[in-house]
Amino acid sequence: MTKTDEKVEELRIQISAQDADEVANLDRMNYRLSDAIREGSSVTDQAKNTWGNGDNACALHAGLIAAKARGYAS
């Protein structure tokens, strides 16, 4: 399991613990890249001059972590 996969699992746990109303507001039609970046960055530190390795993530990598955690990407 890679660091990114570990962060995806960590975020899945956080998402499942969220309030149902908040999750409903982030449905497939309203889930934006900015939402994914914000959500993914909650489980990582900011990477500088690199994509990151899971512990650190750039904005796009953080968005990918969130998209994977929500099942939008594989």
C-alpha positions in Angstrom: 0.0 0.0 0.0 1.4 3.4 -1.0 1.4 6.5 1.1 -1.3 7.9 -1.2 -3.5 4.8 -0.6 -3.0 5.2 3.1 -4.2 8.9 2.9 -7.2 7.8 0.7 -8.2 5.3 3.5 -7.7 8.0 6.2 -10.0 10.4 4.3 -12.6 7.7 3.7 -12.8 7.3 7.4 -13.2 11.0 7.9 -15.9 11.2 5.2 -17.9 8.4 6.7 -17.8 10.2 10.1 -19.1 13.5 8.6 -22.5 14.9 9.1 -25.0 13.5 6.6 -26.1 17.1 5.5 -22.6 18.1 4.6 -22.1 15.0 2.5 -25.4 15.5 0.8 -24.2 19.0 -0.2 -21.2 17.5 -2.0 -23.1 15.2 -4.3 -21.8 14.3 -7.8 -23.3 17.2 -9.5 -22.0 19.8 -7.1 -18.6 18.3 -6.2 -16.0 20.7 -7.5 -12.2 20.5 -7.9 -11.9 23.1 -5.1 -14.0 20.8 -2.8 -11.7 17.9 -3.6 -8.5 19.9 -3.0 -9.8 21.3 0.3 -10.9 17.8 1.4 -7.7 16.1 0.3 -5.5 18.7 1.9 -7.1 17.9 5.3 -5.1 14.7 5.5 -1.8 15.8 4.0 0.8 18.6 4.3 1.6 20.9 1.4 4.2 19.6 -1.0 6.6 22.2 -2.5 8.4 21.7 -5.8 7.0 18.2 -6.1 3.7 16.3 -6.6 4.1 14.8 -3.2 4.4 11.3 -1.8 1.1 10.9 0.1 2.3 12.5 3.4 2.8 15.7 1.4 0.6 16.6 -1.6 0.3 19.4 -4.1 -3.1 20.8 -4.7 -3.9 18.4 -7.6 -2.5 15.4 -5.7 -4.7 16.3 -2.7 -7.7 16.5 -5.1 -6.9 13.1 -6.4 -6.8 11.7 -2.9 -10.2 13.1 -2.2 -11.6 11.9 -5.6 -10.3 8.4 -4.8 -11.7 8.4 -1.3 -15.2 9.3 -2.7 -15.0 6.8 -5.5 -14.8 9.3 -8.3 -11.4 8.1 -9.5 -9.6 4.8 -9.2 
